[in-house]
Amino acid sequence: MNLLEDTAKKNVAVNEDWYAKAQKRLDNLTKPPGSLGRLEEFARRLVAINQNAMPSLDKKVVFTFAADHGITAEGVSAYPKEVTPQMVFNFLRGGAGINVLARHAGAEVVVVDIGVDYDFENAEGLRAHKVVRGTKNFAKGPAMTREEALKCIEVGINLADEFAEKGYKLFGTGDMGIGNTTPSSAIAAVLTGRPVAEVTGKGTGISDDSLKGKIKTIESAIKLNSPDPKDALDVLAKVGGAEIGGIAGLVLGAAANRIPVVIDGFISTAGALIAYCIEPKAADYMFAAHNSVEIGHKAMLEKMGLSPILDLNLRLGEGTGAALAMTLIEAGLKIYKEMATFGEAGVSDEIIN
Amino acid sequence: MNLLEDTAKKNVAVNEDWYAKAQKRLDNLTKPPGSLGRLEEFARRLVAINQNAMPSLDKKVVFTFAADHGITAEGVSAYPKEVTPQMVFNFLRGGAGINVLARHAGAEVVVVDIGVDYDFENAEGLRAHKVVRGTKNFAKGPAMTREEALKCIEVGINLADEFAEKGYKLFGTGDMGIGNTTPSSAIAAVLTGRPVAEVTGKGTGISDDSLKGKIKTIESAIKLNSPDPKDALDVLAKVGGAEIGGIAGLVLGAAANRIPVVIDGFISTAGALIAYCIEPKAADYMFAAHNSVEIGHKAMLEKMGLSPILDLNLRLGEGTGAALAMTLIEAGLKIYKEMATFGEAGVSDEIIN
């Protein structure tokens, strides 16, 4: 059995008995039942995922997977692809949005080169797991071979296993890759069955005309490559990206290790959807960080039954939304662990009508 | 000139030149323009409110105003009014939701007795500013005299002045008072002009039948007292509550001191709306923390032109939503202050289409 099959098998459904156990404590805290809304949901899910009545989130990490995309040759992005390695160096120096927001959340950032078309040599702090030097232009043929796509997923699984072993309790996903909303929209279209135009947006900020071109490019690329919607690995290989594969692997690996994983925005959700289509039980371990500005995001979240935590018009990626959402998920756990019960506080819990 | 008039006069519109200054820096940070959505809005507003290109939020405080309500005699709440003082003691011991979430946000909690029907003697840590021992039952006559309502507002203004003087940079509002969704719905109906049924919800969790009774109670109380919608102080006195007046004063005082103030949920927003109807410029200093489950909340936010930051199905009050939103507002400021610029990071900012 290979690593992917083995990991997918370890994605077991969360035991719902733990929800009831957690809810019992939540209902005994000094507040009207259910009045802390989704904070209570976060606490319940953390208890159930950890199978532990008093879980901890002390070690948190956001994985930012970086890769390039041959499809940028079609003019689908507002930025040149040189920006991908430039931003990787920015991550390593701590100056990017994800660095700031991860510090705010008390999380570390792990930057992974999984497919950047640049030789980083031994850049300090970078995890070097390059599978491809950028994908091929999938307007002309498959983005990757099936073997390469599988390798990307394995990179994510191995990182999940490693950081689970090191005692991390909460993972976040992130991405960097000029052009990567294009493969994400392609994945969204193929795996949700929606028309390309309904799941394709302006990425980092292209014009209306360029958006039309981007939609046409994706439509004809899907026709050319005919990825099999029943085979997520085929979809990842033909119209995906290396960082999207890494994220898919990280999600499957998180679930296999019973670690909750916060899915960032549009690109991360495309990765999570690949994971979900390989093993739907992975969704039990996912938290959807936010509702991205990218219009295809919602369709993918709906397919997986996830409700985004934040809605702040974010569209940066990198894991920024995941880091922000971590602060709210942790708030939910603190409520659960630190609030006084009615008995402890001498507060009446009698409801009079 | 009295304290309220003096304070309202100091509520000056924010100078919009600062928005442009802040946006210039935001657009020079290593991200596509606008890609951090509302986080950028928070930073812009903090810069403009502070009239400072590098503002700080190091000292933060949530004020939780507690009071009782004579209207509970009409059976409008799911809990007995004894819970108000019990919860005050819970706040003082640090065991309530607001204590947990304020700690999470790095904010202090100041608990204010502005109208609880209980003798706290010299309870440690409590700010004793009792104006009334609970309001009168406004189903039978005015909740307070005009003088009492004014005194409540002055309590809030004085606290704002005191904590501005002490160097606090961000205020949050909160409330505790069994029965206080009822005066808040009455205020919402009178000041937004909407029918009572459209702005009245289940509070801490009453039954469908009790909700019908609550709506009827409010409708006939408004008829009986005929508060003047053009005179917010009259509305506060006749169908309001002491904590709502304290919150209104705190908001006006915050704006007068150019301190941003995070408005919690339904009850706090009723207080903010009183402030807004006294001086609409106060809205320039408000951040709406969240979208409460209470159905009347949205109408009040719309009237003031505010968009809620969070939507997590919260309905606890106390300032819990304000504390949570503080963590996101601070994240916006950190992005603005800590991210590298394109020049610093050697990242291309050239948009190619």
Contacts between the chains, C-beta under 8 A, distances in Angstrom:
chain1	res1	chain2	res2	distance
A	29	B	97	7.8
A	30	B	87	6.9
A	30	B	90	5.4
A	30	B	95	6.5
A	30	B	96	5.8
A	30	B	97	7.6
A	31	B	96	7.7
A	31	B	97	5.5
A	31	B	316	5.3
A	32	B	78	7.0
A	32	B	79	7.4
A	32	B	204	4.0
A	32	B	205	5.2
A	32	B	315	7.5
A	32	B	316	7.1
A	33	B	205	6.7
A	34	B	205	7.6
A	35	B	204	6.8
A	35	B	205	7.7
A	35	B	314	7.1
A	35	B	315	4.9
A	35	B	316	4.1
A	36	B	97	6.4
A	36	B	314	6.2
A	36	B	316	5.7
A	36	B	320	7.1
A	37	B	293	7.0
A	37	B	312	4.8
A	37	B	313	2.9
A	37	B	314	4.7
A	37	B	315	6.9
A	38	B	312	4.1
A	38	B	313	5.5
A	38	B	314	7.9
A	39	B	312	6.3
A	39	B	314	7.3
A	75	B	353	6.6
A	77	B	352	7.7
A	78	B	32	6.9
A	78	B	351	4.9
A	78	B	352	6.3
A	78	B	353	5.7
A	79	B	32	7.4
A	79	B	348	7.0
A	79	B	350	7.6
A	79	B	351	6.7
A	79	B	352	6.6
A	80	B	348	6.1
A	80	B	350	7.0
A	80	B	352	5.7
A	82	B	348	6.0
A	83	B	347	6.2
A	83	B	348	5.4
A	86	B	345	7.0
A	86	B	346	6.1
A	86	B	347	4.3
A	86	B	348	6.4
A	87	B	30	6.9
A	87	B	345	8.0
A	87	B	347	6.1
A	89	B	345	7.3
A	89	B	346	7.2
A	90	B	30	5.4
A	90	B	340	6.0
A	90	B	345	4.3
A	90	B	347	5.9
A	93	B	340	7.1
A	93	B	345	7.1
A	95	B	30	6.5
A	95	B	338	8.0
A	95	B	339	6.2
A	95	B	340	2.8
A	95	B	344	6.6
A	95	B	345	5.3
A	96	B	30	5.8
A	96	B	31	7.8
A	96	B	339	6.8
A	96	B	340	7.0
A	96	B	345	7.7
A	97	B	29	7.7
A	97	B	30	7.6
A	97	B	31	5.5
A	97	B	36	6.4
A	97	B	335	6.2
A	97	B	339	5.9
A	99	B	338	8.0
A	100	B	331	7.9
A	100	B	334	5.2
A	100	B	335	5.4
A	100	B	338	4.6
A	100	B	339	5.5
A	101	B	331	6.0
A	101	B	334	7.5
A	101	B	335	7.1
A	103	B	334	7.6
A	103	B	338	7.8
A	104	B	327	7.8
A	104	B	330	7.2
A	104	B	331	5.1
A	104	B	334	5.6
A	204	B	32	4.0
A	204	B	35	6.8
A	205	B	32	5.2
A	205	B	33	6.7
A	205	B	34	7.5
A	205	B	35	7.7
A	205	B	351	7.0
A	206	B	353	5.7
A	207	B	353	6.0
A	210	B	353	5.1
A	293	B	37	7.0
A	309	B	312	7.5
A	310	B	310	7.4
A	310	B	328	7.8
A	311	B	311	6.4
A	312	B	37	4.8
A	312	B	38	4.1
A	312	B	39	6.3
A	312	B	309	7.5
A	312	B	328	7.3
A	313	B	37	3.0
A	313	B	38	5.5
A	314	B	35	7.1
A	314	B	36	6.2
A	314	B	37	4.8
A	314	B	38	7.9
A	314	B	39	7.3
A	315	B	32	7.5
A	315	B	35	5.0
A	315	B	37	7.0
A	316	B	31	5.3
A	316	B	32	7.1
A	316	B	35	4.1
A	316	B	36	5.7
A	320	B	36	7.1
A	324	B	328	6.7
A	324	B	331	6.0
A	327	B	104	7.8
A	327	B	327	5.1
A	327	B	328	7.8
A	327	B	331	7.6
A	328	B	310	7.9
A	328	B	312	7.3
A	328	B	324	6.8
A	328	B	327	7.8
A	330	B	104	7.2
A	331	B	100	7.9
A	331	B	101	6.0
A	331	B	104	5.1
A	331	B	324	6.0
A	331	B	327	7.6
A	334	B	100	5.2
A	334	B	101	7.5
A	334	B	103	7.6
A	334	B	104	5.5
A	335	B	97	6.2
A	335	B	100	5.5
A	335	B	101	7.1
A	338	B	95	8.0
A	338	B	99	8.0
A	338	B	100	4.6
A	338	B	103	7.8
A	339	B	95	6.2
A	339	B	96	6.8
A	339	B	97	5.9
A	339	B	100	5.6
A	340	B	90	6.0
A	340	B	93	7.1
A	340	B	95	2.8
A	340	B	96	7.0
A	344	B	95	6.6
A	345	B	86	7.0
A	345	B	89	7.3
A	345	B	90	4.3
A	345	B	93	7.1
A	345	B	95	5.2
A	345	B	96	7.7
A	346	B	86	6.1
A	346	B	89	7.1
A	347	B	83	6.2
A	347	B	86	4.3
A	347	B	87	6.1
A	347	B	90	5.9
A	348	B	79	7.0
A	348	B	80	6.1
A	348	B	82	6.0
A	348	B	83	5.5
A	348	B	86	6.4
A	350	B	79	7.7
A	350	B	80	7.0
A	351	B	78	4.9
A	351	B	79	6.7
A	351	B	205	7.0
A	352	B	77	7.7
A	352	B	78	6.3
A	352	B	79	6.6
A	352	B	80	5.7
A	353	B	75	6.6
A	353	B	78	5.7
A	353	B	206	5.8
A	353	B	207	6.0
A	353	B	210	5.2
